Amino acid sequence: MFKTIKQDLYVVFERDPAATSTLEVILTYAGFHALLAYRLSHWLKSRGVPFIPRAISQFARWLTGIEIHPAARIGTGFFIDHGMGVVIGETAEIGDYVTLFQGVTLGGTGKERGKRHPTLGNHVVVGAGSKILGGIRIGDNVKIGANSVVLKSVPANSTVIGVPARVIKMEGERLPEATMDHTNIPDPIADRFEALERELIELRKKLESQENE
């Protein structure tokens, strides 16, 4: 466990340019505090200790604003950046070197039993405010745009955005007419409205031509 915690500490400096010293991270980084509490509660949970693991996770939630269920499985090199509002459910599984930003939920849909939370592969990045719901699988090297709602499994090496989320980039190649940058993000709703407007214009033209005949 201590080797894993050491790796958790190292990745803070790797991924957050604002981190300036080990002491600063240990004393002031809420994401690191929540992860420490999780590592301890998960260790106790895996050894059959009742009540205490859940109590630790709830105390960490009160302290940091981050809720990680003790039964969740999290790999090494995990990083929560500005983690207020992050929720990780009981049956969630997270691979190695995954990054979550604030407001991310790895939750269920309220309908399943058993494996009801998502599984994230290695090197996944989940943008702020995103919700990944249900017992779905997010492949390795996936990037999920901010405020996306992911309800279906995502193949490896993909980028997804939107509500509900859709794949806009796969295996390093952008899909037709898809872009992914912070100033020009595709809007599926706006795209649909534009398509409806075009259809209305075409129908109006047809009606006018019929009236003129």
N, C-alpha and C positions, 0 to 999 in steps of 0.2 A: 504493500500500500504506500509506503514512504517513497519508493521509487516512482510510483505513479504521480504522487503529489509533487515531487520534484519536477517531473515533466510538465505538470499543469502550471507550475510557477514559471518554467522556462518559456512556455509558449506565450505568456502574457507579453514578454519583451519582444518576442518574435512578431506579434501581430498588433501590438498597440504602441505606436511611436510616443505616446504621452507617458508611458511608464519609464521612470528615470532611475529607480533603485529598488532593490529587493525589499527593503524595509517599507517603502511606500506601498508596494503591491500588497504585502502581508497585512498592513494596517488599514489600508483605505479602499481596496478593490472589493466591492460587494460580490462580484461574480466569483472571485477566488474564495471569499468567505463561504458562499453558498456551496461551492464545489468541495471545500474541506468538510463541511457539515455532511454533505452527501456521501463522501468517501467513508466517513466514520459510520454513518447510519446504515449504509449498504453493507459494510463489513459486519456490523452487529446483526443486521437482518439475515445475512447469508449464514449466520451461525445460530439462527433460531431464537435470538433474543426477542422477547415480546415487548410491545408498547414503546420501549425506549427509542428505537429507530424512528418511529413516527413522531414522537415527541421532539426529537432533534430536528427533524425536517420542518416541523411546524414552527419551532423557535427560529430556525434559519429563515423561514419565510417572513416572520415578523421582523427580523433583523435586517434582511436584505431586499425583501420584495420579490424574491425568487423562490419558487416552489418546485422541489425535485423529490419525487416519491422515492423512498429508500429501496424499493424493489426494481426501479429502473436500472438498465445496464448501460454504462457509459465507458467508452474506451479511453485511451491515453491522449494527451494533448488537446483536451477539450477546453474551449474558451468561450466565456459569456461576456460580451462587450456591452457596457452600459445596461446591465441586465434587468432593470426594474420591470416587473410584470411577466417574466419568463415562467412558464409552467411546463413541467415534464411529467407525464403520466406514469402510472404504475407499470405498464407493460411496454413502455417505450424502450427502444434499443438504439444506441448511438455508437457509431464506429470511432475510429481514431482521427485526430486532427480535424474535428468539426468545430465550426464557429457559429454561435447564435447571437443575434443582436436583440435589443430590448423589445419586449412585448410579444415574443415568439411563444406559441402554444403548440406543444406536441400532445394532442388530446384525442379523445374518442368522439364518436358521433352520438353516443347515448343509446345505441341499439345493440352493440355487440357484447358478447361475453368472451372470456378468455383473452386472447391476444387482440386487444382493442385500441392500441396506440401504435404510432408509426415506428418503422425501423429506418434509421439513417445510415448510409454507408460511410466510407472514409472520405475525408477531405470535402465535406459538404459545407456550404455557406448558406445560412438562412437569414434573409434581410429582416429589418425591423418591422414588427407588427404582423408578421406572417403567421398563418394558422395551418398546421398540417394535421389532418384529422382522420382517424380510423386506422385499422391495421394494415396500412399500405407500406410499400417499400420505396425509399428514395435511394437511387443508385449512387455509386462512387462519383466524386467530382461534380456533383450537381450544385448549381447556383439557383437560389430561389429569391426572386425580387421582393422588395419591401411590400408589405400589406397584401401579399398573395394569399389565396385560400386554396390549399392543395387537398384534393379529395380522391385522387387516383394516383397509382404508382407512377414513378418517373424513372425512365431509363438512365443509365450511367452517362456521364459526360454531357449533360443537358443543362439548359437554362430555361426556367419557367417563370411566368409572371401572370398576374390577373386574378379576377374573381368570376368564376372559378379559374384556377391556374391552367395555363396552356403552355406547351413547349414551343419556344421560339428559336431555340438553337440546340443542335444535336451533333455530337461527335465533332465539335469544333467548327461546324458549318452552320451559318444562319439559315433558317428556313425562309422561303420566299416572302418578301415584303415584311420581314420581321427585323426589328432593331432592339438593341438592349444597351441603352445608356441613360444616365440620370436626367437628361434634358429632352429626350425623345423616346419615351416608353410607349409602346402600342397600347391602345385603349379599346378592348373588345366591344364595349358598349357603344362607344362613339362610332366604331367601324360599322356596327349593325344599324345604327341610326342613319348613317350616310348611305348604306345600301338600301334601306327603306325609302329614303328621300329620292334616290335615283329611280327606284321602281315607281314611285308616285309621279315623278316627272314623265316617265315613259308612258304611264297610263293616261295622264292628262293629255299628252300629245296624241295618243291614239284616239281618245274621245273627241278632241278638237278636229282631227282629220275626218272622223266619221260624220260629225255635224256639218262639216263643209262640203261633203259629197252630195 
